[in-house]
Amino acid sequence: MEIWKEIPDYGNHYEASNLGRVRVKDKIVMKSVRGKLTKQFYKRKILKQSSCPRGYKNVSIGFDNKTFAPRVSRLILMAFDRIPNSNEFACHNNSDPSDNRIENLRWGTQKDNMKDRIARGKYLCGENHFMTKLTNNQVLEIYNSDELGTDLAKIFNVSTNTISRIRNGKLWKNLTGGQDRKISKNYIGKRPQDKFTPNIIREIRNLRNQTGAFYKNIAKQYNTNEVTIWRICTKKSWKHIE
């Protein structure tokens, strides 16, 4: 059985059904015809729904001389459940954005919506995404490479920002675990922007701890500055090296 309820916040002109349809109610509108205000009657009718590229359904509605194109799922939940909080979205339990039956809908955050898509294999990521330029193997090569980011960007035909975001764990988290390679145990080797290797870092710390050498003297020995040596010895930098 189809049940209809009024949709709040849209001028009391519209209703939504538990089966996912939206209609405008019978209404009388005052319109100016040849300079005179005239009552015009509009009969109740089901509104045509349009689909966006990702499959969500929208309808065009209007009141107070304004037009809107809200998602149908949102209108159904507003009618049968409640008005959402500012951070809530209409989530589809079966991950089908065109199925707007009330039993298939619930309020949730964008994060909840994404979890549903991932759990049902409907969220394309990594090399399966249609916009990606890289394969999984290429991403791992970038993450572990000792080459300069600018050189890797040319080799793989991507931006230096993409290289940087892969290396600091902000892109391709499914492969890198979201770990910044500067501190990740997955990355072993010399970072291209560093003058030192992990072994040299250990040498510097041992020199300071065992002989009490001044930072200035150690800096001269390793052709760097006192601040760099101080940061290494106090583990302000190279924290991942024991």
Residue pairs with C-beta under 8 A, 6 or more apart in sequence:
2 17
2 18
2 19
2 21
3 17
3 18
4 15
4 16
4 17
4 23
5 15
5 16
5 17
5 79
5 80
6 12
6 14
6 15
6 25
6 79
7 14
7 15
7 16
7 22
7 75
7 78
7 79
8 78
8 79
8 83
9 78
9 83
10 61
10 63
10 68
10 75
11 63
11 64
12 25
13 24
13 25
13 27
13 61
13 63
14 22
14 23
14 24
14 25
14 47
14 61
14 75
15 22
15 23
15 24
15 25
15 79
16 22
16 72
16 75
16 76
16 78
16 79
16 80
17 23
17 76
18 76
18 80
18 101
18 102
18 103
19 101
20 57
20 72
20 76
20 99
20 100
20 101
20 102
21 46
21 47
21 49
22 46
22 47
22 49
22 59
22 61
22 72
22 75
22 76
23 44
23 45
23 46
23 47
24 42
24 44
24 45
24 47
24 61
25 44
26 41
26 42
26 43
26 44
27 41
27 42
28 39
28 40
28 41
28 42
29 39
29 40
29 42
30 37
30 38
30 39
30 40
31 37
31 38
31 40
32 38
47 59
47 60
47 61
48 59
49 57
49 58
49 59
49 72
50 57
50 58
50 59
50 60
50 69
51 57
51 58
51 98
52 58
54 97
55 96
55 97
55 98
56 71
56 72
56 73
56 97
56 98
57 71
57 72
57 73
57 97
57 98
57 100
58 69
58 70
58 71
58 72
59 69
59 70
59 72
59 75
60 67
60 68
60 69
61 67
61 68
61 69
61 70
62 68
71 90
72 100
73 90
73 92
73 97
73 100
73 105
74 84
74 89
74 90
76 90
76 100
76 102
76 105
77 84
77 90
77 102
77 105
77 106
77 107
78 84
80 102
81 105
81 107
82 107
84 90
84 107
85 107
87 109
87 110
88 107
88 108
88 109
89 107
89 108
89 109
89 110
89 112
89 113
90 105
90 106
90 107
91 105
91 106
91 107
91 108
91 112
91 113
91 116
92 99
92 100
92 104
92 105
92 116
93 103
93 104
93 105
93 106
93 116
94 104
94 120
95 116
95 117
95 120
95 122
96 104
114 123
117 123
118 125
124 130
125 174
126 132
126 136
126 139
126 172
126 174
126 175
127 134
127 135
127 136
133 156
133 157
133 158
134 142
134 156
134 158
134 172
136 175
138 156
139 166
139 172
139 175
139 176
140 175
142 152
142 156
142 163
142 166
142 167
143 166
143 167
143 172
143 175
143 176
143 181
143 186
143 187
144 181
144 186
144 187
144 189
145 152
145 192
146 189
146 190
146 191
146 192
147 155
147 192
148 192
149 160
149 163
149 164
149 167
149 192
150 160
152 163
153 159
153 160
153 162
153 163
156 163
162 171
165 171
166 172
166 176
167 180
167 181
168 180
168 181
168 182
169 176
169 177
169 178
169 179
169 180
169 181
169 184
170 178
176 184
176 186
177 184
177 186
179 186
181 187
181 191
182 191
182 240
183 239
183 240
184 240
185 240
188 198
190 196
190 197
190 198
195 222
195 223
195 224
196 204
196 222
196 232
196 238
198 238
198 241
200 222
201 232
201 238
201 241
202 241
204 218
204 222
204 229
204 232
204 233
205 232
205 233
207 213
207 218
208 215
208 218
208 229
208 233
209 233
215 226
215 229
215 230
215 233
216 226
218 229
219 225
219 226
219 228
219 229
222 229
228 237
230 236
231 237
232 238
